[in-house]
Amino acid sequence: MTELYTISLSVRQLAEHVYRSGSIDIRSNALNALQEGTIAHQRVQGSYKAQDEKERYLKTTVEIEDELLFIIDGRCDGLLATEPATIDEIKSTNGNLELIEENTYPVHWAQAICYAYMFAKEQDAASMLVQLTYVQKESKLERRFVREMSYEELKAFFLDLIQSYMPFAKLQRSHNEKRNSSAAALTFPFDSYRSGQRKLAGAVYRTIEEGVRLLARAPTGTGKTISTLFPAIKAISSGLLERIFYLTARTTTRVAAESALLQLKAGGLYLHAVTLTAKEKICFQDEVRCEKEHCPFANGYYDRINGAVLDILTNETIMTRPIIEQYAYKHQVCPFEYSLDIAYAADAVICDYNYIFDPRISLKRQYAEMKKKTALLIDEAHNLVDRAREMYSAELRKAPFLALQRELKGVHAEGYAAAKAVNQFFIALRKESENSITISSQLPSELVELAEAFVHAAEAALSSGIGSNRNEAEQGGSQLLDAYFAAQQFVRTAKLFDERYVAYSELGRNEVTLKLFCMDPSAMLRQMGKGYRSHIYFSATLSPLSYYMDMLGAEEKDYTLSLPSPFSKEQLEVEIVPLSTRYHDREASYEPIARLLKRTLAARLGNFLAFFPSYAYMNAVHEAYMELTNAEHSDEVIMLQTASMSEEEREHFLASFQAGNTRPLIGFAVMGGIFSEGIDLIGDRLSGVAVIGVGLPQLGTERNLLRDYFNRQGKNGYDYSYVIPGMNKVQQAGGRLIRSETDRGMLLLIDDRYLLPSYQQLLPEEWRR
């Protein structure tokens, strides 16, 4: 007898797959129109009688066609001891209850009927009452709809749901069998491992096997992408994993992950992988406006999405942006939301950090069982620290609320009053503040309450249609949505506020800002990453490892790994130039640095990159360099990074670095910018790199707050807030030079601080000679 293939689904997954319908609409999404697990649920459940149950776990199995075994489970909101018994499904809404009719949301009936069937089957009940309870969050009013259904009706409904899911289930079975056998037979895609690669790959597999974290410093050239993906795919073949998330901060490293998967596909791997692209970049419309009246790809999206997902998964494996766009056009669905729906079914997802770690953006339909079989591969993990601080911080500004106060006057009384109250708070704050910056360890409770009131008022305004039409008040609607999101994030962040946070206000000439600033994101990173089987953090510049263990939320049981450079010392010539680039010495350094760069380029020829700590410094040295060039009538090509380069301009900048250039070339760029990370200029495309300064972040309020916070924690606050982040940028910039076994080049480190032991110890070992 053939072994049955098991499909495990939650009730909600099954119901939503079959019954989700209608259009994408950012306005209704913004309102979280029908939420679950809220205070409203608890209030309804609190009214239950002693013999009633809440959050009752139910589970059933069903065998189909002697080949598939479905395991369906979930927790019903309420099981009431009536005669017959009642399943109660609770939904809370910010909208008008009068607009909800009995059949407005078939998906809610589907969930409730599934639970009713499961309980009736368990208890051998002849019939059940199925109840939907809708609760208005603010007014606390309730509206109920009840149906009585026989066991036969419940069973027929449930089996129809299963039959509707069958095409996807059969595809999943067929795909997983091919995936697992191909992954088991997969061999490493190169003839041999580079130095350190086997050790890294082995550490990744063991980390997944043990279900812990790994923090790996793997220098440039180790081949980190393939060394993490390959063992993770092997873990799928051995049953440890079902899914991989490859997380990164930059498009260039996403391309590297796609290339690695395509290479593995060429070696026989059969695996569904999808790349998530930001909505603003992949949207088909001239204007990103997710409303059914204005976007044909949003209108009726949920009516077409199941067929679109089934089509692409049947015919494609590595689903990059062009492939997603092709199928999205074919099925007339939003390419961004389409990619998210594919992601829930894919074996590998390549995406930005925020899809896992940002509570505003994270993939919401990931269930506990799914997470237990998922590993996170976090590339360029050094970037996650500052990104996480952004994710878990929030700010409100005065100007949007003043504008809304004007826009909503006479249009929406509640919204007008709420916007005015926030604006008045900022006016009072400006009058009371003696300094341009005020810092407090206390949560600004008054503003939090006003923001919460504004959220409720904005929900009412949005649900009444404000901002829905293109008219003279339209700008107010757009501002309303933006302010709503900002206030919602502020209220959400306020609930996290503890000793790791500080609140500070800043007075500008025409603006007042109050920010809840997360100084230590480690606890929230742990919370958002909870439930995943394993986390693999890796980077060429993940040093010192003790700092990143602190900042990324590692625990004692987790592993660290530090690999030596795979390249020979003869490939890299390092020279330290002891010239001060400190702020008060910078003006005197412009011409000496320009002369040094010009002499070096003239002596060695080839293509050079010079990295600076800021645009201002870069531009000043560039100006001095141009004066020397004009005076000497030299013929080198000079490229300059600008603050707002288009994709075309970036590509032109990089394309200028060709191995066959007949004239010497120098590019001026900034540390921490688009050209200092994630780019590969192999061989003679790059002959030398100069790093000017030690990369220290600009002195400022937030960096000083970090310094003081970490000093209080017993750490070296200056190192944690300035030195380590700065030297990380230095390592990334210098790491552009040697990218392969055949590369050769010269690295200039221009700053006298590179001779100090405290800075020397933060340099890669191969740079210290």
C-alpha positions in Angstrom: 0.0 0.0 0.0 1.3 3.4 -1.0 2.1 5.7 2.0 -0.3 8.6 2.3 1.1 12.1 1.7 0.2 14.3 4.6 -1.1 17.9 4.1 -1.3 19.8 7.4 -3.4 23.0 7.4 -5.0 25.3 9.9 -8.7 25.9 9.6 -8.0 29.5 8.7 -5.5 28.5 5.9 -8.1 26.2 4.4 -11.0 28.6 4.6 -9.0 31.6 3.2 -7.6 29.6 0.3 -11.1 28.7 -0.9 -13.2 31.7 0.2 -11.0 34.8 0.0 -12.5 37.1 -2.6 -12.8 40.7 -3.6 -10.2 43.4 -4.2 -7.0 44.8 -2.6 -7.8 48.2 -1.0 -5.2 49.9 1.1 -7.9 51.9 2.9 -9.8 48.8 4.2 -6.5 47.0 4.9 -5.3 50.1 6.9 -8.4 49.8 9.1 -7.6 46.1 9.9 -11.3 45.8 9.2 -11.8 42.5 10.8 -9.2 41.7 13.4 -8.7 38.6 15.5 -7.4 38.0 19.0 -8.2 41.5 20.2 -9.5 42.9 23.5 -13.0 42.7 21.9 -12.6 38.9 21.7 -11.7 38.7 25.3 -14.7 40.9 26.3 -17.1 38.6 24.4 -15.4 35.5 25.8 -15.6 37.1 29.3 -19.4 37.0 29.0 -19.5 33.3 28.5 -21.2 31.1 31.1 -19.2 28.8 33.4 -19.8 25.7 31.3 -18.8 27.4 28.0 -15.2 27.0 26.6 -13.0 29.5 24.9 -10.0 28.8 22.6 -11.0 25.2 22.3 -8.4 23.2 20.3 -10.0 21.0 17.6 -8.4 18.6 15.1 -9.6 16.2 12.5 -8.1 14.0 9.7 -9.6 13.1 6.3 -8.2 10.7 3.7 -8.8 11.5 0.1 -8.5 9.2 -2.9 -6.2 6.8 -1.0 -3.3 9.1 -1.6 -3.6 12.2 0.5 -4.2 12.6 4.3 -5.4 16.0 5.4 -4.7 17.1 9.0 -6.8 20.1 9.8 -6.6 21.9 13.2 -7.2 25.2 15.0 -8.7 26.9 18.0 -12.3 28.1 17.9 -13.0 31.3 19.7 -15.9 29.8 21.6 -17.7 26.5 22.3 -21.0 27.2 24.0 -22.8 24.6 26.1 -26.2 25.1 24.3 -28.5 22.4 22.9 -27.2 21.7 20.3 -23.7 23.0 21.0 -22.7 26.3 19.5 -19.4 27.2 17.8 -18.8 31.0 18.2 -16.5 32.8 15.7 -15.7 36.3 16.9 -14.5 39.2 14.6 -13.9 42.8 15.7 -14.2 45.7 13.4 -13.7 49.5 13.3 -16.5 49.8 10.7 -20.2 50.2 10.9 -21.9 46.9 12.0 -25.0 47.8 10.0 -23.0 47.3 6.8 -22.3 43.7 7.7 -25.0 41.3 6.5 -25.3 37.6 7.2 -23.4 36.6 4.0 -21.0 39.6 3.8 -18.0 37.4 4.7 -18.3 33.8 3.5 -14.8 33.1 4.7 -15.9 33.6 8.3 -18.7 31.1 7.9 -16.3 28.7 6.4 -14.0 28.9 9.5 -16.9 28.5 11.9 -18.5 25.6 9.9 -15.1 23.8 9.9 -14.9 24.0 13.7 -18.5 22.9 14.0 -17.9 19.9 11.8 -14.7 18.9 13.8 -16.5 19.1 17.1 -19.6 17.3 15.8 -17.4 14.5 14.5 -15.5 14.3 17.8 -18.7 14.2 19.9 -20.9 12.3 17.4 -23.4 15.2 17.5 -26.3 15.1 15.1 -26.3 18.9 14.6 -24.6 22.1 15.6 -25.3 25.8 15.9 -22.8 28.0 14.0 -22.6 31.6 15.2 -20.7 34.6 13.9 -20.3 37.4 16.4 -19.2 40.8 15.1 -18.0 43.4 17.6 -17.6 47.2 17.0 -14.3 48.0 18.7 -15.1 51.5 19.9 -18.9 51.3 20.6 -18.6 47.7 21.9 -21.9 46.9 20.1 -22.3 43.4 18.9 -24.1 41.7 16.0 -24.7 38.0 15.7 -25.8 35.6 13.0 -26.7 32.0 13.8 -27.3 28.9 11.6 -28.3 25.4 12.7 -26.7 22.7 10.5 -27.0 19.0 10.6 -23.9 16.8 10.8 -24.4 15.7 7.2 -24.5 19.4 6.0 -21.4 20.2 8.0 -19.5 17.2 6.6 -20.6 18.0 3.0 -19.4 21.6 3.4 -16.1 20.5 4.9 -15.4 17.9 2.2 -16.2 20.5 -0.5 -13.5 22.8 1.0 -11.1 19.9 0.9 -12.0 19.2 -2.8 -11.5 22.8 -3.6 -8.0 22.6 -2.1 -7.1 19.4 -3.9 -5.4 20.9 -7.0 -3.0 22.7 -4.8 -2.5 19.7 -2.5 -1.6 17.4 -5.4 0.8 20.0 -6.8 2.4 20.3 -3.3 2.8 16.5 -3.1 4.3 16.2 -6.5 6.6 19.1 -6.0 7.8 18.1 -2.6 8.7 14.6 -3.9 10.8 16.1 -6.7 12.3 18.7 -4.4 13.4 16.2 -1.7 14.9 13.7 -4.1 16.7 16.4 -6.1 18.0 18.0 -2.9 19.2 14.6 -1.6 21.1 13.9 -4.9 22.5 17.5 -5.1 26.3 17.9 -5.1 28.3 21.0 -4.3 28.3 23.1 -7.5 32.1 23.5 -7.7 35.0 21.1 -8.1 36.3 21.9 -4.7 35.6 24.0 -1.6 37.5 27.2 -1.1 39.4 27.7 2.1 36.8 28.0 4.9 33.8 27.1 2.7 33.5 23.5 4.0 33.8 24.7 7.6 31.1 27.3 7.1 28.8 24.9 5.3 29.2 22.3 8.1 28.6 24.9 10.8 25.4 26.0 9.1 24.1 22.4 8.8 24.9 21.6 12.5 23.3 24.9 13.6 20.1 24.0 11.7 20.2 20.5 13.1 20.5 21.7 16.7 17.9 24.6 16.2 20.1 27.4 17.4 21.8 30.6 16.1 25.1 30.9 14.3 27.0 34.2 14.0 29.7 33.8 11.3 32.4 36.2 10.3 33.3 35.0 6.8 35.7 37.3 4.9 35.2 38.4 1.3 35.9 35.5 -1.1 34.6 32.7 1.2 31.6 32.2 -1.0 29.1 32.9 1.8 26.0 32.7 -0.4 26.5 29.2 -1.7 28.1 28.0 1.7 24.8 28.9 3.5 22.2 28.0 0.9 23.7 24.6 0.0 23.7 23.1 3.6 20.2 24.6 4.2 18.9 22.8 1.1 20.5 19.6 2.3 18.6 20.1 5.6 15.4 20.2 3.5 16.3 16.8 2.0 16.9 15.3 5.4 13.5 16.6 6.8 14.9 19.2 9.1 13.5 22.1 7.1 10.6 22.9 4.8 11.6 26.5 4.0 14.5 28.9 3.8 14.4 32.7 4.0 17.4 34.4 2.6 17.3 37.9 4.1 19.4 40.8 3.0 19.5 44.6 2.9 20.4 45.2 -0.7 19.3 44.3 -4.2 22.8 43.3 -5.2 23.0 40.5 -2.6 19.5 39.3 -3.6 20.8 38.9 -7.1 23.7 36.8 -5.7 21.3 34.5 -4.0 19.2 34.1 -7.2 22.4 33.3 -9.1 23.4 30.7 -6.6 19.9 29.0 -6.8 20.1 29.1 -10.6 23.5 27.4 -10.4 22.0 24.7 -8.1 19.1 24.3 -10.4 21.5 23.7 -13.3 23.0 20.9 -11.1 19.6 19.2 -10.8 17.8 21.0 -7.9 14.1 21.3 -8.2 12.9 24.0 -5.8 10.4 26.8 -5.6 12.1 30.1 -4.8 10.6 33.6 -5.0 12.2 37.0 -4.8 10.2 39.7 -3.1 10.6 43.2 -4.6 9.5 46.4 -2.9 6.0 47.5 -3.9 7.2 50.9 -5.2 9.6 49.1 -7.6 7.4 46.4 -8.9 4.0 48.2 -9.2 2.7 48.3 -12.8 1.0 51.6 -12.3 2.5 55.1 -12.7 1.3 55.9 -9.2 1.3 53.4 -6.3 -2.4 53.6 -5.3 -3.8 50.3 -4.0 -7.5 50.9 -4.5 -9.8 48.9 -6.8 -11.2 52.1 -8.5 -7.7 53.1 -9.6 -5.8 49.8 -10.2 -7.1 47.0 -12.4 -4.6 44.7 -10.8 -6.1 45.3 -7.4 -9.7 45.1 -8.5 -10.9 41.5 -8.0 -7.4 40.4 -7.0 -8.6 37.7 -4.6 -11.0 36.2 -7.2 -8.1 35.4 -9.5 -5.2 34.8 -7.2 -5.6 31.0 -6.6 -5.4 30.3 -10.3 -2.4 32.6 -10.7 -0.5 31.0 -7.9 -1.3 27.5 -9.2 -0.1 28.5 -12.7 3.3 29.9 -11.7 4.0 27.1 -9.3 3.2 24.4 -11.9 5.4 25.9 -14.6 8.3 27.8 -12.8 10.8 27.1 -10.1 13.2 30.1 -9.6 10.7 33.0 -9.6 12.6 36.3 -10.1 11.1 39.7 -10.6 10.7 39.4 -14.4 9.0 36.0 -14.1 6.6 37.3 -11.5 5.8 40.3 -13.6 5.1 38.1 -16.6 2.6 35.9 -14.8 1.1 38.9 -13.0 0.3 40.5 -16.3 -1.1 37.2 -17.6 -3.6 36.9 -14.7 -4.1 40.6 -14.1 -3.0 40.5 -10.5 -0.9 43.0 -8.4 2.7 41.7 -8.8 3.6 42.7 -5.2 0.8 41.0 -3.5 1.2 38.1 -5.9 4.8 37.6 -4.8 3.7 37.6 -1.2 1.1 34.9 -1.9 3.7 32.8 -3.7 6.0 33.2 -0.8 3.7 31.3 1.5 3.9 28.3 -0.8 7.6 28.6 -1.8 10.5 26.6 -0.4 12.9 29.5 -0.5 12.2 33.2 -0.2 14.7 35.9 -1.0 13.7 39.2 0.6 14.5 42.2 2.8 15.0 41.9 6.5 11.7 43.6 7.2 9.5 40.7 6.0 10.6 38.8 9.1 11.7 41.3 11.7 9.5 44.4 11.1 6.1 44.0 12.9 4.5 46.4 10.4 5.5 44.5 7.3 6.3 40.9 8.4 4.5 38.0 6.6 1.4 37.6 8.8 0.2 34.2 7.6 3.2 32.2 8.9 1.9 29.7 11.4 3.8 28.1 14.3 4.3 24.8 12.6 5.5 26.5 9.4 8.1 28.5 11.4 9.4 25.4 13.2 10.5 24.1 9.8 12.0 27.4 8.6 15.6 28.6 8.7 16.6 32.3 8.4 19.8 33.0 6.4 20.7 36.6 7.2 23.3 38.0 4.8 25.2 41.2 5.5 24.0 40.8 9.1 26.0 43.8 10.3 23.3 46.0 8.6 20.6 44.5 10.7 21.5 46.4 13.9 20.7 49.9 12.6 17.9 48.6 10.5 16.3 47.1 13.6 16.6 50.3 15.5 14.6 52.0 12.7 12.0 49.2 12.7 11.4 49.4 16.5 11.4 53.2 16.7 8.7 55.7 15.8 8.2 59.4 15.5 5.4 62.0 15.1 5.9 65.4 13.4 3.7 68.5 13.9 3.3 69.5 10.3 1.1 66.7 9.0 -1.4 67.2 11.9 -1.6 71.0 11.2 -2.2 70.2 7.5 -4.9 67.6 8.5 -6.5 70.1 10.9 -7.0 72.4 8.0 -8.1 69.8 5.5 -10.6 68.1 7.8 -12.3 71.2 9.1 -15.9 71.1 8.1 -15.3 67.7 6.4 -15.0 65.3 9.4 -15.5 66.7 12.9 -14.0 63.9 14.8 -10.9 63.7 12.6 -10.5 67.5 12.7 -10.7 67.5 16.5 -8.2 64.7 16.9 -5.7 66.2 14.5 -6.0 69.6 16.2 -5.4 68.0 19.6 -2.1 66.5 18.4 -1.1 69.8 16.7 -1.9 71.7 20.0 0.4 69.2 21.9 3.3 70.1 19.6 2.6 73.8 20.0 2.7 73.5 23.8 5.9 71.4 23.5 7.6 74.1 21.5 6.6 76.8 24.1 7.7 74.7 27.1 11.0 73.5 25.6 14.0 75.6 26.6 16.4 73.7 24.4 16.2 72.6 20.7 16.5 69.0 21.9 14.9 67.6 25.0 15.6 64.0 26.2 13.5 61.9 28.6 13.5 58.3 29.8 9.8 58.6 30.4 7.1 57.6 27.8 5.2 60.8 26.6 1.9 59.3 27.8 -0.2 62.4 26.8 1.0 62.2 23.2 0.4 58.4 23.1 -3.2 58.9 24.2 -3.7 61.7 21.6 -2.2 59.5 18.9 -4.5 56.6 19.9 -7.5 58.9 19.7 -6.3 60.1 16.3 -6.1 56.5 15.1 -9.7 55.9 16.1 -10.8 59.1 14.5 -8.8 58.4 11.3 -10.4 55.0 11.0 -13.8 56.5 11.2 -12.9 59.1 8.6 -11.3 56.5 6.2 -14.2 54.1 6.6 -16.6 57.0 5.7 -14.8 57.4 2.4 -12.5 60.4 3.0 -9.6 60.2 0.6 -11.4 57.8 -1.7 -12.1 60.3 -4.5 -9.9 62.4 -6.7 -11.1 65.9 -5.8 -9.7 69.0 -4.2 -9.7 67.3 -0.8 -7.9 64.3 -2.1 -4.5 65.5 -0.8 -6.1 65.5 2.7 -7.1 61.8 2.2 -3.5 60.9 1.3 -2.2 62.8 4.2 -4.8 61.2 6.5 -3.6 57.7 5.5 0.1 58.6 6.0 -0.7 60.2 9.4 -2.8 57.3 10.4 0.1 54.8 9.7 2.5 57.1 11.6 0.2 57.4 14.6 -0.5 53.6 14.6 3.2 52.9 14.6 3.7 55.4 17.4 1.0 53.8 19.6 2.4 50.3 18.8 6.0 51.3 19.7 4.8 53.0 22.9 3.7 49.5 24.1 7.4 48.4 23.8 8.8 51.4 25.6 11.1 50.3 28.4 14.7 50.9 29.7 16.0 50.2 26.1 14.1 53.2 24.8 14.4 57.0 25.2 12.0 59.7 24.1 13.4 62.9 22.6 11.9 66.0 21.0 13.6 68.2 18.5 12.6 71.7 17.6 13.3 72.9 14.0 12.5 76.2 12.4 9.2 75.0 11.0 8.8 71.6 12.6 8.6 69.9 15.9 9.3 66.1 16.2 9.0 63.7 19.0 10.7 60.3 18.6 10.5 57.0 20.6 14.1 55.8 19.9 15.0 52.2 20.4 18.7 52.1 21.5 19.0 48.3 21.9 17.0 46.2 19.4 18.2 42.8 20.6 15.1 41.9 22.7 12.7 42.7 19.8 14.9 40.8 17.3 14.6 37.8 19.6 10.9 38.2 19.8 10.3 38.7 16.1 12.6 35.7 15.3 10.9 33.5 17.8 9.6 30.2 16.6 12.0 29.8 13.6 14.1 26.7 13.7 17.4 28.4 13.2 19.1 31.8 12.5 22.3 32.0 10.5 23.8 35.5 10.7 26.8 36.0 8.4 28.9 38.8 7.0 32.5 39.7 6.0 32.5 42.3 8.7 30.7 40.7 11.6 33.4 41.7 14.1 33.9 42.0 16.9 31.6 39.0 17.4 30.9 39.9 21.0 29.3 43.2 19.9 27.1 41.5 17.4 26.1 38.8 19.8 24.9 41.6 22.1 23.1 43.6 19.4 21.5 40.7 17.5 20.0 38.9 20.5 22.3 35.9 20.6 22.2 33.6 23.7 24.8 31.5 25.5 23.8 28.3 23.6 24.4 29.9 20.2 27.5 29.5 18.1 30.1 31.8 16.6 32.5 31.2 13.8 35.4 33.4 12.6 37.1 32.3 9.3 40.4 33.5 8.0 40.7 35.1 4.6 40.7 32.5 1.8 43.2 34.6 -0.2 47.0 34.7 0.0 48.8 37.6 1.6 50.6 38.3 -1.7 47.3 39.4 -3.3 46.9 42.5 -1.1 49.3 45.3 -0.5 48.2 47.5 2.5 49.7 50.9 3.2 48.7 53.1 6.2 49.1 56.8 5.6 49.2 58.6 9.0 47.4 61.8 8.0 44.7 63.3 10.4 41.2 63.3 8.9 39.6 64.5 12.1 36.9 67.1 11.6 39.0 70.0 12.7 41.9 68.9 10.5 39.9 68.2 7.4 40.3 71.4 5.5 44.0 71.1 5.7 43.8 67.5 4.4 42.0 68.2 1.1 45.0 69.0 -1.1 47.4 66.4 0.5 44.9 63.6 0.0 44.2 64.7 -3.6 48.0 64.7 -4.3 48.4 61.3 -2.7 45.6 59.8 -4.8 47.0 61.4 -7.9 50.5 60.1 -7.3 49.2 56.6 -6.5 47.1 56.4 -9.6 49.9 57.7 -11.8 52.4 55.2 -10.4 50.1 52.1 -10.6 47.6 53.0 -13.3 44.4 50.9 -13.5 41.1 51.6 -11.8 40.8 53.0 -8.3 38.0 53.7 -5.8 38.4 56.3 -3.1 35.9 56.1 -0.2 35.1 59.0 2.1 33.2 59.3 5.4 30.7 61.9 4.0 29.6 63.6 0.8 30.9 67.0 2.0 34.5 65.6 2.6 34.3 63.7 -0.7 33.2 66.7 -2.7 35.9 68.9 -1.2 38.7 66.4 -2.0 37.2 65.9 -5.5 37.3 69.6 -6.1 41.0 69.7 -5.0 41.7 66.7 -7.3 40.0 68.4 -10.3 42.2 71.5 -9.7 45.3 69.4 -9.8 44.1 67.5 -12.9 43.4 70.7 -14.8 46.7 72.2 -13.7 48.7 69.1 -14.8 46.6 68.4 -17.9 46.4 64.8 -16.9 44.0 62.5 -18.8 42.5 60.2 -16.2 38.7 59.4 -16.1 37.1 60.8 -12.9 33.8 59.5 -11.6 31.8 61.0 -8.7 29.0 59.5 -6.6 26.1 61.8 -6.0 23.5 61.6 -3.2 20.5 60.9 -5.5 21.8 58.7 -8.4 19.3 57.0 -10.6 19.6 53.3 -11.3 20.9 54.2 -14.8 23.6 56.5 -13.3 24.7 53.8 -10.8 25.0 51.3 -13.6 27.0 53.8 -15.7 29.4 54.5 -12.7 30.1 50.8 -12.2 30.3 50.1 -16.0 33.1 52.6 -16.2 35.3 50.2 -14.3 36.4 48.0 -17.1 39.6 45.8 -17.3 40.5 47.1 -20.7 40.4 50.8 -19.9 43.1 52.7 -21.8 43.1 55.6 -19.4 43.5 55.4 -15.6 40.2 55.8 -13.7 39.4 57.0 -10.2 35.9 56.9 -8.6 35.0 59.0 -5.6 32.4 57.4 -3.4 31.1 57.4 0.2 31.6 54.7 2.9 28.3 53.0 3.7 26.9 53.9 0.3 25.7 52.0 -2.7 29.2 51.3 -4.0 30.9 50.3 -0.7 28.8 47.0 -0.2 27.6 44.2 -2.4 29.4 45.0 -5.6 32.0 42.8 -7.4 34.7 44.4 -9.6 36.6 41.3 -10.4 40.2 41.1 -11.7 41.6 44.2 -13.4 38.3 46.0 -13.1 39.6 47.3 -9.7 43.3 47.8 -8.9 43.2 49.8 -5.8 41.1 51.2 -3.0 41.7 54.2 -0.7 39.7 54.5 2.5 39.9 58.0 3.9 39.1 58.3 7.6 37.9 55.6 10.0 34.2 55.9 9.0 32.9 57.3 12.3 29.2 58.2 12.1 28.6 61.9 12.3 28.3 63.3 15.8 24.6 63.6 16.7 21.8 63.2 19.2 21.0 59.5 18.6 24.7 58.4 18.5 25.3 60.2 21.8 22.2 58.6 23.3 23.6 55.2 22.3 27.0 56.1 23.8 25.4 57.0 27.1 23.1 54.0 27.1 25.9 51.5 26.6 28.1 53.2 29.1 25.3 52.6 31.6 25.3 48.9 30.6 29.0 48.6 31.4 30.1 48.5 27.8 32.4 50.9 26.0 29.7 53.3 24.8 32.0 55.2 22.4 33.1 52.0 20.7 29.5 50.7 20.5 28.0 53.9 19.1 30.8 55.3 16.9 34.0 53.2 16.5 32.6 49.7 15.7 29.9 51.0 13.3 32.6 53.2 11.6 35.2 50.5 11.2 32.5 48.2 9.8 32.1 50.7 7.0 35.9 50.7 6.5 36.0 46.9 6.2 33.1 46.9 3.7 34.7 49.6 1.6 38.2 47.9 1.6 36.5 44.6 0.9 35.6 45.7 -2.6 39.2 45.1 -3.7 40.0 41.4 -3.5 37.0 39.4 -4.7 38.6 36.3 -6.3 41.7 34.0 -6.2 43.2 36.0 -9.1 42.6 39.5 -7.9 45.6 41.7 -6.9 45.5 45.2 -5.5 46.6 48.0 -3.2 44.7 49.2 -0.2 45.4 52.7 1.2 44.2 53.4 4.8 44.5 57.2 5.2 44.2 58.2 8.8 46.7 58.2 11.7 44.2 56.4 14.0 44.9 53.2 12.0 48.2 53.0 13.9 46.4 53.0 17.3 46.0 49.5 18.9 42.3 50.1 19.6 41.7 50.6 15.8 44.3 48.0 14.7 42.4 45.2 16.5 39.2 46.0 14.6 40.9 45.6 11.3 40.8 42.2 9.5 43.9 40.2 10.3 45.1 40.3 6.7 45.1 44.1 6.8 47.3 44.4 9.9 50.7 43.6 8.3 
